[in-house]
């Protein structure tokens, strides 16, 4: 993925991330993501709670975001990235526009 990222200015990544109920805390997870190069902001929203795991939607915004670095920091905390659900790249942010059918 690194070759493509060298040519793109990735500005937003939305990921499905699971963590243990106990650790890391949402603040620890946010701190790990904020430590990555290019990260200007992150939003971690709990989407689901199970007996042992917490499902979260993680949105990261910034400039030239490196997926491998972000995933590495998330995994270092003990959390797991299940999927990359959105990528926005370019000189500006472009929001999804639903198609009319």
CORRA-V995553 format. One record per residue. N is the residue number from 1. PHI is phi as a letter, one per 40 degrees, with the letter a starting at -180 (none if undefined). OMEGA is omega in whole degrees, -180 to 180 (none if undefined). BURIAL is + if it has 16 or more other C-alpha atoms within 10 Angstrom, else -. Layout:
N PHI OMEGA BURIAL
N PHI OMEGA BURIAL
This chain:
1 none -175 -
2 c -180 -
3 c 179 -
4 c -178 -
5 c 178 -
6 c -178 -
7 c -175 -
8 b 169 +
9 b -179 +
10 c -174 +
11 b 178 +
12 a 172 +
13 b 175 +
14 b -175 +
15 b 172 +
16 c -175 +
17 b 175 +
18 b 177 +
19 b 176 +
20 c 177 +
21 d -175 -
22 c -175 -
23 a -3 -
24 c 173 +
25 c 177 -
26 c 178 -
27 c 178 -
28 c 178 -
29 c 179 +
30 c -180 +
31 c 179 -
32 c 180 +
33 c -179 +
34 c -179 +
35 c -178 -
36 c -179 +
37 c 177 -
38 g -177 +
39 c 177 +
40 b -179 -
41 a 172 -
42 a 178 +
43 b 177 -
44 b -178 +
45 b 178 -
46 c -179 -
47 b -175 -
48 a 176 -
49 b 178 -
50 b -180 -
51 c -176 -
52 b -175 -
53 b 176 -
54 b 176 +
55 c -180 +
56 b 168 +
57 b -177 +
58 b 176 +
59 b -180 +
60 b 177 +
61 b 179 +
62 i -178 +
63 b 178 +
64 f -178 +
65 c -179 +
66 c -176 +
67 d -178 -
68 c 178 -
69 c -180 -
70 c 179 +
71 c 179 +
72 d 180 +
73 c 177 +
74 c -179 +
75 c 178 +
76 c 179 -
77 c -177 +
78 h 177 -
79 c -176 +
80 b 175 +
81 c 179 +
82 c -179 -
83 a 171 -
84 b -171 -
85 b 178 -
86 a 173 -
87 b 172 -
88 b -179 +
89 b 177 +
90 h -178 -
91 c 179 -
92 a 179 -
93 c 178 -
94 b -178 -
95 c 178 -
96 c 176 -
97 b -179 -
98 c 177 -
99 c 175 -
100 c 180 -
101 b none -
